[in-house]
Amino acid sequence: MYNLLKGKRGIIFGALDENSIAWKTAERVHEEGGVFVLSNSPASIRMGSIMQLAQKTDSKVIAADATSVADLENLVDQAMEIIGGKIDFVLHSIGMSVNVRKGNHYTNQNYEYTEKAWNVSAVSFHKVMQVLYKKDAMNEWGSIVALSYMAAQRVFPDYNDMADNKAYLESIARSFGYFFGRDKKVRVNTISQSPTATKAGQGVKGFDGFIAFADKMAPLGNASALDCANYTVSMFSDLTKMVTLQNLLHDGGFSNMGVSQQVMEMFE
Ligand SMILES: NC(=O)c1ccc[n+]([C@@H]2O[C@H](COP(=O)([O-])OP(=O)(O)OC[C@H]3O[C@@H](n4cnc5c(N)ncnc54)[C@H](O)[C@@H]3O)[C@@H](O)[C@H]2O)c1
């Protein structure tokens, strides 16, 4: 390990179980010397195994529904007290679609569900940043990362309304990133990750098919949750301090492929 995050403090949202990308990130940040508070919704704290992660990484868990500004304000205040100062890094690793869960087709959405998913998966990122910004809770040269998926730019039919939410999320990163950069020297980026076998990932219809397809298309194969954690660690470190307003493709090269030989062979 490289001690890349020694002396840095943060908040990590979205560790549900050991498959979660946020879980792997918390483990890697801990190994690199960073200290942090873990957060998730009250229901996910009850259902998941975040307490084990807290024990393993010597960190505290603070419940917050990421759609509630009051919860986020409480979280940020408490986090600064617990970790003993302002914040250097934040991971937003939150996503959920009720239409996906209920199996509603993209052309047959229940708009109450659509709005809920938009609020949880996209607007929550704005809320997290607005609370941090107003409280002046970030240290200069801090780094904020949210996780996205390439369905923000290209059509993946079964990704459903999450495609639209990811497009909105990436736009928030750019728009808020401008003000955070200009006013506080804080950088904001999204990492667009390969399909990954997690609770949220596996909830998408046809997931087994498209994770296998992406793996055969990408010259390096799919990036794992651990690979994503490592990339995020580098984005939290001082080695990437001039990178901001970017959607960073972390997909083994998938996004620049037209077709691969392995996929061609299936049709020949
Ligand atoms: N798994 C994939 O294939 C994949 C690919 C690209 C991007 N992503 C993104 O990575 C992020 C993390 O997902 P994951 O794959 O690790 O799955 P996951 O199911 O482990 O994590 C999703 C998290 O969102 C949290 N969450 C849901 N509603 C919330 C709320 N109201 N308040 C606070 N937290 C809430 C859940 O409790 C859970 O911890 C998501 O943004 C997801 O869209 C996943």
The ligand as an SDF file (V2000), in Angstrom:
LIG
                    3D

 44 48  0  0  0  0  0  0  0  0999 V2000
  -23.2800   -2.4290  -10.1160 N   0  0  0  0  0  0  0  0  0  0  0  0
  -23.1330   -1.9050  -11.3210 C   0  0  0  0  0  0  0  0  0  0  0  0
  -23.1940   -2.5980  -12.3510 O   0  0  0  0  0  0  0  0  0  0  0  0
  -22.8440   -0.4390  -11.4530 C   0  0  0  0  0  0  0  0  0  0  0  0
  -22.2560    0.0560  -12.6380 C   0  0  0  0  0  0  0  0  0  0  0  0
  -22.0300    1.4260  -12.7420 C   0  0  0  0  0  0  0  0  0  0  0  0
  -22.3800    2.2800  -11.6920 C   0  0  0  0  0  0  0  0  0  0  0  0
  -22.9580    1.7530  -10.5460 N   0  0  0  0  0  0  0  0  0  0  0  0
  -23.3420    2.6790   -9.4850 C   0  0  0  0  0  0  0  0  0  0  0  0
  -22.5570    2.4470   -8.3480 O   0  0  0  0  0  0  0  0  0  0  0  0
  -23.2610    2.9560   -7.2020 C   0  0  0  0  0  0  0  0  0  0  0  0
  -23.2240    1.9210   -6.0890 C   0  0  0  0  0  0  0  0  0  0  0  0
  -23.9940    0.7990   -6.4190 O   0  0  0  0  0  0  0  0  0  0  0  0
  -23.5140   -0.6930   -6.1750 P   0  0  0  0  0  0  0  0  0  0  0  0
  -23.4530   -1.3440   -7.5120 O   0  0  0  0  0  0  0  0  0  0  0  0
  -22.3470   -0.7500   -5.2680 O   0  0  0  0  0  0  0  0  0  0  0  0
  -24.8140   -1.3420   -5.4680 O   0  0  0  0  0  0  0  0  0  0  0  0
  -25.3130   -1.3660   -3.9320 P   0  0  0  0  0  0  0  0  0  0  0  0
  -26.7130   -1.8770   -4.0190 O   0  0  0  0  0  0  0  0  0  0  0  0
  -24.3620   -2.1290   -3.1090 O   0  0  0  0  0  0  0  0  0  0  0  0
  -25.2880    0.1650   -3.5010 O   0  0  0  0  0  0  0  0  0  0  0  0
  -26.3610    1.0740   -3.7020 C   0  0  0  0  0  0  0  0  0  0  0  0
  -26.5140    1.8440   -2.4110 C   0  0  0  0  0  0  0  0  0  0  0  0
  -27.4780    2.9070   -2.5170 O   0  0  0  0  0  0  0  0  0  0  0  0
  -28.0050    3.0560   -1.2130 C   0  0  0  0  0  0  0  0  0  0  0  0
  -29.2370    3.8500   -1.1840 N   0  0  0  0  0  0  0  0  0  0  0  0
  -30.4150    3.6020   -1.8190 C   0  0  0  0  0  0  0  0  0  0  0  0
  -31.3230    4.5370   -1.4720 N   0  0  0  0  0  0  0  0  0  0  0  0
  -30.7230    5.3870   -0.6030 C   0  0  0  0  0  0  0  0  0  0  0  0
  -31.1330    6.5560    0.1080 C   0  0  0  0  0  0  0  0  0  0  0  0
  -32.4000    7.0430   -0.0200 N   0  0  0  0  0  0  0  0  0  0  0  0
  -30.2440    7.1800    0.9110 N   0  0  0  0  0  0  0  0  0  0  0  0
  -28.9800    6.7170    1.0540 C   0  0  0  0  0  0  0  0  0  0  0  0
  -28.5290    5.6150    0.3950 N   0  0  0  0  0  0  0  0  0  0  0  0
  -29.3830    4.9650   -0.4100 C   0  0  0  0  0  0  0  0  0  0  0  0
  -28.2860    1.5970   -0.8330 C   0  0  0  0  0  0  0  0  0  0  0  0
  -28.5720    1.4500    0.5460 O   0  0  0  0  0  0  0  0  0  0  0  0
  -26.9960    0.9450   -1.2610 C   0  0  0  0  0  0  0  0  0  0  0  0
  -26.0480    0.9460   -0.2130 O   0  0  0  0  0  0  0  0  0  0  0  0
  -24.6580    3.3270   -7.6810 C   0  0  0  0  0  0  0  0  0  0  0  0
  -24.6970    4.7100   -7.9820 O   0  0  0  0  0  0  0  0  0  0  0  0
  -24.7670    2.5270   -8.9660 C   0  0  0  0  0  0  0  0  0  0  0  0
  -25.7240    3.0440   -9.8620 O   0  0  0  0  0  0  0  0  0  0  0  0
  -23.1690    0.4270  -10.4110 C   0  0  0  0  0  0  0  0  0  0  0  0
  1  2  1  0
  2  3  2  0
  2  4  1  0
  4  5  1  0
  4 44  2  0
  5  6  2  0
  6  7  1  0
  7  8  2  0
  8  9  1  0
  8 44  1  0
  9 10  1  0
  9 42  1  0
 10 11  1  0
 11 12  1  0
 11 40  1  0
 12 13  1  0
 13 14  1  0
 14 15  2  0
 14 16  1  0
 14 17  1  0
 17 18  1  0
 18 19  2  0
 18 20  1  0
 18 21  1  0
 21 22  1  0
 22 23  1  0
 23 24  1  0
 23 38  1  0
 24 25  1  0
 25 26  1  0
 25 36  1  0
 26 27  1  0
 26 35  1  0
 27 28  2  0
 28 29  1  0
 29 30  1  0
 29 35  2  0
 30 31  1  0
 30 32  2  0
 32 33  1  0
 33 34  2  0
 34 35  1  0
 36 37  1  0
 36 38  1  0
 38 39  1  0
 40 41  1  0
 40 42  1  0
 42 43  1  0
M  CHG  2   8   1  16  -1
M  END
$$$$
